[in-house]
Amino acid sequence: MADNDLSVNYENVLADLRAKKEKLEAAICGIEAMLGLTSLSAGASSAPAPSKEVEADSFFGLSIPEAVRKYLRMQKKPQSTQEIAAALERGGLTHQSGNFGNTVGSVLARLDGAGGDVVKLARATWGLAAWYPNAKRKRVANNKTSDAEQSSDEEYEIDPDLANDAIKEDMGQPPIA
C-alpha cells in the first residue's frame, strides 16, 4: 500500500474529538448536578469556557423561551435558573416582571413539563433535551393534549386537579379555583 492510503487528517479527527468532549462534559455536569456532587453556579475549573459571551443585545426582541434556548446553546452546559435569568437580563431581554427569576423558573418548568426541548436536571438546574437523548421524559397531560399528540415512548402523569376539573365540567359544575 502507498503511504497516501494510510494518511490521517488529524485536523478533522481533532475537531470530531473536541465536539464529543463538549457533549461528554455537558452530560457529566448534568449527572453531577442531579447527584448533588457539584454546584453548577460555582463553576468547575475543568469546565469548558462558554462558547460565546452574552452581549448587551444577545436576547433583545426574543421571547423568554427563545432566549433560554439560545443561552443554553451558547453555554453548552446546564445552567441554574438564576444564571439563566441574570444572563437574559444582561443580554437585553425586556420584561415587566417584579421577580424575573421566578418568571424564568415558571417558563422553564412549563417548557420541561410540555416535553419541549428544555429539561430539568436537578433542582433549579436546566439543560437542552438534545444533550440527553436517552433520558425518560415525563409530561403532565392536560385537557388540550390529544392522544395523537402523545408519543408512545414518553411517560405521562395525570394532574389530579385537571382531571377533577374535567369531570366537574362534564357534570355541569364549575371547576374548583
N, C-alpha and C positions, 0 to 999 in steps of 0.2 A: 504494500500500500504506500501511496505517496504521503509525505508529511502534511500536505494540504487537507487530506481526508480526516486527520486527527486533530486539526486545529480547533480551538475552542474560543468563542467570542466571550472573553471574561467580562467585558463591559455589560453584556446582556445578562450573564449569569449573576453578576453583582447587583444589577437593577432588580432582577427577579428575587434574589435573596433579601434585599432591603424591603421590598414590598411584603414578602412573607413575614419578615421580622416585625414590621409595624403591626400587622394583623395579630401576630402572636403576643406582642406586648400589650395590645389593647385587650385581648382575651384574658391574659394573665392579670392585668389590672382589674378587670371586671370581676374575676373569680376571687381575687384577694379582697376586693370591696365587699362581695357577698359574704365572705367568711370573716370579715372584720379584721383582717390581718394588717391592713394599711389604711391610712387616711388619704383619700384622694385629694382633699383640699390642701394637705401639707405638701404633697408632691414628692416623688422619689427622685433621687439623684440619677438613677439609671433610666428614668422615663424619657422618652423621646421629646425633643423640643416641639412645640406647636408648629404645624406646617406653615401657618400664616398668622401673623399678628392681627388682632382686631383693630381696624381703623375706625375713625370717628364716624364714617358713613357706611360701614360694612353691612348694617342691617336697616338702613334708612329706607322707609317705604315698604318694608316687609311686614307680614303678619307675624304674630308670636310663633306659631308652628313652623312657618317658613324660616324664620330667623334661628330657631332652635336647631332645625335640621342642618342649616348652613354652618352654624357654630360647631356642632358636633363633628361635621365633616372636616372642618378646619382643624380642630384639635386632635382628631384621630384617636381619641381615648375617652373613656367615661368621664363625666363631669357631675358635680353636685348641683342641686337646684340653685343654690346661692351663687355658685360660679357662673352658671348659665345666665341667671338674672343680671348679675353685675356686668357680664360681657355684652349682653343685649343692650343695656343702657349705655355702656361705653361706645358701642357700635352704632348709636344713633337711632335706636328703635324708639319711636314716640309712643307714649301711653298716658293715661289719666289715672292710673291706679295709685291708691294711697299706700298699698303694700305690694310692690311689684314682685317680690319673692314669692308671696302667696299666689299671686295671679299666675306666675310662670309655673309654679308647682301644680296648680289646678289644670293648666293646659297640658303639662307633661303627663299627668295622671290620665287625662282624657285620651291623649294620643296612645298611651300604653293600653288602656282599657278597651280601646276600639280596635285593637290588633293592628295598629299602624306601624310606622317604621321607627318609632322610638320605644325603647323598653326600659323598665325599671329593673336595675340590677341589685340594688340594696336600698336601704332606707335613704331616700333623697339622693340617689345616685342613678344616673341615666346614661344610656348609650344608644347607638343605632342598631336596629334589629339585624341589619346586614352583617354586623360584626359577629352575631351569634345565630347562624343559620340553623343549628340543631336544637336550639332552645325551645321548650314547650311554651306555647303562648296560651294565656287564659284571657277570656273576654267575657264581660258581663253582658248577657243578652238583654236587649230592650225591645219594646213593642214595635220599633221601626225596623228591626232586623228580620228578614225573611229567611226561610230555610235554604233558599237557593244561594243566599249570600254567605252561608256558613260553610266553611271548608271542613272536610271530614277529618283532617289531621290536626285540627285545633280543639282544645278543651274549652268548655263553656260552663259558666256558673250562672245560675238564675238568681237575680236580685229579688229577695222575698218581697220587698216593698213594691217593686214594679209589678210583680205577679199579683199581689193583693189588690193594687190599684186597677189592674186589668180585669180582675174578677168582679170588683165592685162596679166598674164601668159597665160590664156586661149585664149586671143586675140592676142597672139604672141608678146606682148610688154614686155620690161624688167621691173621688179619691181622697184619702187621708192626707192632709197637708203637713 
